[in-house]
Amino acid sequence: MFKALEPFVLSFIPIFVAVDAIGTIPLYLSMTEGVSREQRRRIISGSVKTATSLAVIFMIAGKFVLSVLGITIPDFQIAGGSLLFIISVRLLLPGSQKGTALVSNHDKEMGIFPLGTPLITGPAVLTTTLMMLDSYGIIPTFTSLVANMLIVWVTLAKADSIMKIIGTQGTRAFSKIVYVLLAAIGVMMIRRGLFGAFLK
């Protein structure tokens, strides 16, 4: 039973780490301060749809683009792993945050940018999704991606309640742990890429 679920679990966890739904809450709340409940619903809907669409398109077309450019999977693993590691280190530094592009609270497009991308689906998610596709196949990766986007939807919809429970310091602590895991995944990708490129 677990063997059949293993690809889904193993592809879900890295994508969950890369998405970091909890870490997005403080920025989402700061961007939507003073916005009506109906507007928030539209923003959340737009952000999740944008994030999901971008990730799925990259998942489908990513390998084709790489092949056209003559980039092998080990090449992408090394580059992607390095990128994830750098992103995670920058996020772990004091004073850093997941995104710096803030827009007007009443901007109708904030669900697309910066919330949908790059805050929810950014380089880390795109890189991780393509790696999971190569490792576990399209069905587990697509299922894990959709499941994570549903988690983002619920998390943002319940953002106020979550902040009351765990507080600002709690979300920051959770995010730091997530970023350490993201760095570890980056190192793992680099290791696999080096193995695939030089130790075939």
C-alpha positions in Angstrom: 0.0 0.0 0.0 2.7 2.5 1.0 4.8 1.4 -2.0 2.0 2.6 -4.3 1.7 5.9 -2.4 5.5 6.5 -2.1 6.0 8.5 -5.3 3.1 10.8 -4.3 4.5 11.4 -0.8 8.1 11.8 -2.1 7.0 14.3 -4.8 4.6 16.1 -2.4 7.1 17.0 0.3 9.7 18.9 -1.8 6.9 20.9 -3.6 5.4 21.7 -0.2 8.7 22.9 1.0 9.3 25.0 -2.1 5.8 26.6 -2.1 6.0 27.5 1.6 2.3 28.4 2.1 2.7 29.4 5.7 5.6 31.7 4.9 3.4 33.6 2.4 0.8 34.5 5.0 2.4 37.7 6.5 3.1 39.2 3.1 -0.4 38.3 1.9 -2.0 40.0 4.9 0.2 43.1 4.5 -0.9 43.4 0.8 -4.6 42.9 1.5 -4.9 45.1 4.6 -8.1 47.1 4.3 -9.4 45.0 1.4 -12.9 43.7 1.6 -13.6 40.0 2.0 -15.0 39.7 -1.5 -11.8 41.3 -2.9 -9.7 39.0 -0.9 -11.5 36.0 -2.3 -10.8 37.3 -5.9 -7.2 37.9 -5.0 -6.8 34.4 -3.6 -8.6 32.8 -6.5 -6.4 34.7 -9.1 -3.2 34.0 -7.3 -3.8 30.2 -7.0 -5.0 30.0 -10.6 -1.9 31.9 -11.8 0.5 29.9 -9.7 -1.0 26.5 -10.7 -1.2 27.4 -14.4 2.4 28.6 -14.5 3.7 25.5 -12.7 1.7 23.1 -15.0 2.8 24.9 -18.2 6.4 24.7 -17.1 6.0 21.0 -16.0 4.7 20.2 -19.5 6.9 22.3 -21.7 10.0 22.5 -19.4 11.7 19.4 -20.8 11.0 20.4 -24.4 12.6 23.8 -23.8 15.6 22.2 -22.2 16.0 19.7 -25.0 15.8 22.6 -27.6 18.6 24.4 -25.7 20.6 21.2 -25.5 20.4 21.1 -21.7 20.5 17.7 -20.1 18.6 16.7 -16.9 21.9 16.5 -14.9 22.7 20.0 -16.1 19.4 21.2 -14.9 19.7 19.3 -11.6 23.0 21.0 -10.9 21.8 24.5 -12.0 18.4 24.0 -10.3 19.9 22.7 -7.1 22.4 25.6 -7.0 19.5 28.0 -7.5 17.5 26.5 -4.7 20.4 26.6 -2.4 21.2 30.2 -3.1 17.5 31.2 -2.8 17.2 29.4 0.6 20.4 31.0 1.9 19.2 34.5 0.9 15.9 33.8 2.6 17.6 32.6 5.8 19.7 35.8 6.0 18.4 38.4 8.6 16.1 41.0 7.2 15.2 38.9 4.1 11.7 38.1 3.0 10.1 35.9 0.5 9.3 38.8 -1.8 10.0 42.4 -2.0 7.6 43.6 -4.8 4.7 45.2 -3.0 1.8 46.8 -4.8 -1.2 48.9 -3.8 -3.6 47.2 -1.6 -6.3 47.9 -4.2 -4.4 46.7 -7.2 -6.7 44.2 -9.0 -3.6 42.4 -10.5 -1.9 41.6 -7.1 -3.4 38.1 -7.3 -1.3 37.5 -10.4 1.8 39.5 -9.4 3.4 39.4 -7.0 1.3 36.9 -5.1 0.7 34.2 -7.8 4.2 34.6 -9.1 6.9 34.9 -7.8 5.6 34.5 -4.2 3.7 31.2 -4.6 5.2 29.8 -7.9 8.7 31.1 -8.2 12.0 29.7 -9.4 12.1 27.2 -6.5 8.7 25.7 -7.3 9.4 25.6 -11.0 12.8 23.9 -10.5 11.4 21.4 -7.9 8.4 20.5 -10.0 10.6 19.6 -13.0 12.9 17.5 -10.8 9.9 15.7 -9.3 8.6 15.0 -12.8 11.8 13.5 -13.8 12.1 11.4 -10.6 8.5 10.2 -10.1 6.5 10.8 -13.3 3.7 13.1 -14.3 0.8 11.7 -12.3 2.4 11.9 -8.8 4.0 15.3 -9.6 0.7 16.8 -11.0 -1.2 15.4 -8.1 1.3 16.7 -5.6 1.3 20.1 -7.3 -2.5 20.4 -7.3 -2.7 19.2 -3.6 -0.1 21.9 -2.6 -2.0 24.6 -4.4 -5.2 23.6 -2.6 -3.2 23.9 0.6 -2.2 27.4 -0.4 -5.8 28.3 -1.2 -7.0 27.1 2.3 -4.0 28.7 4.0 -4.6 32.1 2.5 -8.4 31.9 3.0 -7.7 31.2 6.7 -4.7 33.5 7.0 -6.2 35.6 9.8 -7.1 32.6 11.9 -3.7 31.0 11.4 -1.9 34.2 12.4 -3.9 34.4 15.6 -2.9 30.8 16.5 0.8 30.7 15.7 1.5 34.5 15.6 4.1 36.4 13.5 7.1 34.8 15.3 5.6 31.3 14.7 5.2 31.9 10.9 8.8 33.2 10.8 10.2 30.2 12.7 8.2 27.8 10.5 9.6 29.6 7.3 13.2 29.4 8.6 12.8 25.6 9.1 11.3 25.3 5.6 14.2 27.2 4.1 16.7 24.9 5.7 14.9 22.0 4.1 14.9 23.8 0.8 18.7 24.2 1.0 19.0 20.5 1.8 16.9 19.6 -1.3 19.1 21.9 -3.4 22.2 20.0 -2.2 20.5 16.7 -3.0 19.7 17.9 -6.5 23.3 19.0 -7.1 24.6 15.6 -5.8 22.2 13.7 -8.2 23.2 16.0 -11.1 26.9 15.4 -10.5 26.3 11.7 -10.2 24.3 11.6 -13.4 26.8 13.8 -15.4 30.1 12.2 -14.3 29.3 8.8 -12.8 27.1 7.1 -15.4 
